[in-house]
Amino acid sequence: MEKQKKIMLAHGGGGRLMGDLIQRTIVPKFGDGQSVQLTDSATVDVPAGKLSFTTDSFVVKPLFFNGGDIGKLAVCGTVNDLAVAGAKPLALSLSLILEEGLDMDILEKVLQSIGDTAKAANVNIITGDTKVVEKGSADEIFVNTAGVGMLMGNADPSFARIKPGDVILVNGTLGDHGMTIMSQREGLKFDTPLKSDCVCLHELTEMLYNDCGNAVKFMRDPTRGGLAATLNEVAQSAGVNVELDETALPIDKTVQTAADMLGFDLLNIANEGKVLAVVDAEVVDRVIDLWKSHPLGEKAAVIGTIAEADGSPLVELVTKIGGRRIVQTPYGRELPRIC
């Protein structure tokens, strides 16, 4: 059968064209393409223990951006959701919603990125689904992934374990992904190009749990809503106050310039390669040393502390001039479709 150059509605109809798309275009991008069983579900062999399970959908626009694309983003986002839960990622599912008229070359580039990112993270794509919708019903391609991982025995992340005196750390600069997407949409160019921080974080989380164990109270990847949304969730769920030090926040100068030009608060901006950790104060120096020994943690920093709530739990930023301002959860419309 002649290879099609664009996606047609018939590619989602369950017939020969769909079978050809799956067998010739999708499956070969993952593993050797020979051992994939195209059944309605997959079996995962795991040792005795607890499984962690997550799912996510990705609708980013543009599909390709400096530092990544929708395919890399899908794998990293799902791997990271498992990693910050204290799990070692094992396998992913992949579901594609393709718009009629999508160039096959674009699809193949996204699939190649998915395969390369999954291989680098040592996770397998083991099951999936493909649908095609009419032109105008989607922006070229939407991706849904689900992931399973094995919970590490010494991992117990929980809001309930966060206590006053604990310390908050992050592994690097904030807002890189969100401002890269927004600047690319707006056509802004800088002497130092913005680059998304889209990466898989499981090596950082594993080394932390392996070395510090129960001293790690909580972890989260601050994606949509950024640091502000994540820390407000911490404050409300744990019943504590969060105090941030503005002078300690790691921020790239070009990212800050872009945010200032577009009128954004970097505390609200999404990240795709950052992990926020709440740890016992006794292990702070050890965590910093561990993270800085890894390429993804070279700019790790202590950014705040957990304090007793005096009334309603809140997040406060101690500013560079010594003032204080309350950091609220962003309303939600600031950065549409950045992941």
N, C-alpha and C positions, 0 to 999 in steps of 0.2 A: 504494500500500500504506500502511495506517495506521501511523503511527510508534508503536513500542512504548515503554512507559515503564520497563521493566526488561529486563535481559539474560536470555535464555532459552537453554537448551542448544542449541536449534535455530539460534541465532546463530553457533554454531561448527561447524555441520554441512556447510558447503560449498554450501548451497542458496540459495534466494531471500532468506531472512532474512539470511544472512551477506553476500550481495552488497549488500543494502540497507543494512546496518550500515556496510559499508566505503564505499560510494558516497555515502551521505547524511550519515553521522555522522563518520567518521574522515578521509577524504580532504579534505573541504572545509576542515579546520582547518590544512592545510599548503599554502603557496603559493596559487596561484589555483584549485587543484583541477581545472584543465582539462588541464594538461600532464602529469599523472601517468599513467604507463603501468603498468597492473596486471599486469606480467609477473613471472616467478619470480626475476628478478635485475635489477640495474640497472647501467648503464654510466656510468662517471665519466671525463670528459675531464680529463686532467692534463698539465701541461708535463713535460718530461724531468726526472727526479729520483727521489728515494726517497719511498715512501709509508710512513706510520706507520698501524698498524691496532690497534684495541682493541675490547673488548666488556665489558659490565657488566650486572648485573641489580639491580633495585631492588624491595625488599619492605618499605619503611618503614611503620611504624604509629605514629601515625595518618597517614592519607593527606594531610591538610592540617595545616599547622603554621605558626606565626608566621614569616613570611619565605619561605615556599615551600610546595611540595606534591610528591607523588611524580613528577609530570610535569616540573616545573622541575628537580627533583633529578636525574632521568634524563638530561636534556640537559646540564646543567652538569657532572655527574659524568663523562660521556663526553668532552665538550669539554675538560675539565681534564686527563684522562688523556693526551689528545693534546698539549695545550699544554705540560705539564711534560716531555714527551719531546722537545720542541723542534720540534713540528710545527704548522703552520697548519691548523686544522680545516676540512674541506671538506664532508663529507656524513655523514649518520647513517642507520642503519636503526632501525626501531621495531617491536618485537614486544610484543603485549599478551596477557596471560593473564587472562581475565575470569571472575569467579565468577557462576554462575547466581543471579539475583535482584538483581544490582547495579543501582542506580538509573541510568537513562540520563542524568539530570542530572549525576550525579557523574562519569560517563565523559566527558561533554561538557566539564565544567570542567577535568578533567585534560588532555584533548586540546587545549583552548584554551591552557592553560598551556604545553604542549609546543610548540605552534605559535608562541606569542608569544616564548618563550625562544630557540627556534631562529632565529627571524627577527632577534631582537636580537643574536644571536651571528654572524649572517650565514652560517649553515650550513643546508643543505637536508635535509629528510627525504625520502629517495629510494626506499626499499623497506621492506617490513615484513611482518608476519604477525599473525593474530588467532586465538586459541584460547579456547574457553569450557569450563570445568570444572564439575562438579556442586557444588551448594551445600555448603559445609563443606570444600571441597578447597583453598580459597585465601582470603585476607583481602581480598575485594572485587576487587582488581586488583593484578597484578604486571606490571612493565615490564622488558623487556630492550632495550638499545640497543647497537649497534655503530657505530664511527666510523672514518673514514679521514681522514688529513691529509697534507699535503705537508711533508716534513722541510725545515726551513730550512737553507740551505747553510752557515751559520756555527754550527750547533748540533751539539754532540757530547757530550751528557750521558752520563756513564759512571762507575760505581763506581771503575773502574781509574784515572781521572784525579784522584781525590781524594787530596790529599797533606797531610802535617803542615804547619801554618801557614795552611791555608785557613780561611775564616770562614763561619759559618752565619748566615743571615738568614731572617726570616719577614715577610710583608707586613701582619700585623695580629694582633688578639687571638685567643687560643686557646680551643677548647672550646665556642664559641658554638652550633654546630649540635647536638652531642650533648646538652648541658644543656637546650637548648630542647625537644628531643624528650622527654627524661626528665621535665622539669618539667611539661610538658603532660600526660603520662601520669599523673603523680602528683597533678595538680590543684593544683600550687603556683602562687601568684600573688605578684608582687613589685611594689613601687612603680614600678620601671623594668622593663617587660616584657622578657623574654628574646626574642631574635630570631635565627633561624638565619642563618648567613653564606653561605647557598647562592647562589653567583654563578658566572659563567663567567670564567676567569682568563686567557684567551688574550692579551688586550691587555697584561697585565703581563709575560707570558713573552716575547712578541714584542718589546716595547720593550727588554727586558733583553738578548736575543740580538742585536738590531740594533745596540745601543750598545756592549755589552761582549764580544760574540763568544766566543772560546775561553776567556776568563777565567771564564766560567760553567762550572763543573765538573759540576754535578749539580742536578737539581730533582725535587721530588716533592710531591704534594698529600697531606698527612697526614690521611687519612680514617679508616677503621676502625683502631683501635689507637692513633690519635693520634700525637703527637710521639714518644712512647716507642717505638712499634713502628717508625716510620720511621727514627729515629736508630740504633736497634739494628741494623736492616738495613744502614744505612750503615757502622757500625762493623765488623760481621761480614764484609760483602762487600768492603770496602775494606781490611780489616786494620789499622784505626786505632782510636785512642781518640777519644771525643767528650766535650768538656767544656762543660756548659751553665752559664749564669749565672742563678740564680733571680731576682736583682734586675732582670734585663733582660727577662724574659719578659712580653710584653704580654698582660694579662688584665683583662677587664672585671670590676668589683667585684661586679655582680649575678650574673654567671656563677660567680665564686668562691664567693659566698654559697650559691648553689644546689648547687654541688659539695660544699661543707662540710655542708650539710643532709642530702644524700643519701649522703654518704660516698664520694665519688669523687675520684680524683687527676686533675686536669685534664691532666696529661701523657698520660693514656691515652684522653682523650675525643676523639671524632671531630670533624673540621672539614670543611666543604664549600665554603669560599671562601678557603682559605689555601694559599699555595705556600711551601715551604721550599727555599731555594737554598744551595748550597755554592759559594763563589766565591773567586778569588784575592784575597789581602789587599789588593793594590794597587788594586782597583776597588771596595772596600767603600763608600767615601763616595759614589762615583758611583751605585752601585746604590740606596743609601738616597735620594739626591736624586731619581733617576728614579722610584722607587716612590712617594715622597711627593708627586710632582707629579700622581699619578693618584688618583681617589677611592677605589680599592680598596687603595691602599698608604699612606694617610695615617698609619697607626700602625705602619709598618714599623720593624723593630728588628734590631740585631745581637744574637743570643742565645747564641752560643757559638763555639768553635774546634775545629779538628781537631788532634790531637796524635799523636805516635809511640806505638804500642802497646807497653807494657812487660809482656809476657806476653799473655794472652788479651785480644782487643779488648773494650772495654766503654764504656758511657755513664755519665758521672758528672755529678751536679748539685752545683755549688758553692752551698750554701744561703745564706740571708740573714745568718746568724750566722757564716759562714766555714767551716762543716763540709762534709763531702762525703757523698753517698749514691749508691749505684749505682742507676741507672734500668734496670729490666728490661723486657723485652717483656711486655705484659699477657697473662694466660692466655687470654682470649678470651670470657669469659662476662659481663664487666662491663657491656657495653651492647649487648644483643641488638637487632637489627633497627632500627638508626638510619639506614640508607640502603638 
